[in-house]
């Protein structure tokens, strides 16, 4: 009888998150060719790495906001 009250409680609605933002797309590796100036190749690689790390930072911030929103909603508050 004690558990019967829990079984009758309304179930929470399933959560449907939106698709990931476009800025979370993978950063393509730069096209490097044999004989290419090493400074150009390094600059392209550095640029791709900087772009990828920037997206990782943005993704981490976005996830933190989503996490905070879920925590706030689980306590019955809105963010």
N, C-alpha and C positions, 0 to 999 in steps of 0.2 A: 504494500500500500504506500509506503514512503516513496518508492521510485515512480509510482504512477503519476505523481504531480510533475516530475521532470519530463516524462514521456509526452505529456499533454502540452508542454510549453511550445510556443511557436518557434519554428526553426528559422535561423537567420537566412536572409536571401543570399544566393551565391554572389560572389564578387567578380565582376568582369572589368578587368583593367584595360585601358586603351592600348593600342599598339605602341611599341617603343618609338620615341621621337626620331626623326630623320638624322639628327646630329649624332646618334649612337651607332650609325653605320660604320663598318670597318674602314680604316684608312688604307688605301691601296699602297703597296710598296712601289717606290719609284722605279722607272725603267732605266736600268743601267746597261751600258754596252761596252764591249771590249774596246779599248783605245780611248774611252771617254776621259776627259780631263778629270783627275782625281778630285780637284777642288769642286767641280760641278757636281760630281757624284756624291761627295760628302755633303754639300749644301742641300741637295735634293733629299738625301737620307735624313739629315738633321731636320729639315722642314716637315717631312712626313712623321718623324718621331715627335716633334713638338705638337703637331696637329693631333696625333693619336693621344698623347698625354693630356692635352687640353680637353679632348672629348671624355677621357676617363675621369678627369676632375669634374666636369659638368655632370657626367652620369652619376658620380658619387653624391653630388649635391642633390640631384633630382631624386635619387633613391632615398636620401635622408628626408626629403620633404614628403615622399610617399609614405615612408615609415612613420613619420610624425603624424600624418593624417590618419593612418590606420590606428595608431595608439590613441589619438584623441577620440576617434569614433568608437573605439571599443570601450571607452569610459563614458559614452553617452553624450560627448560634446562634439561640436563641429570645430574644425581647425580655424 
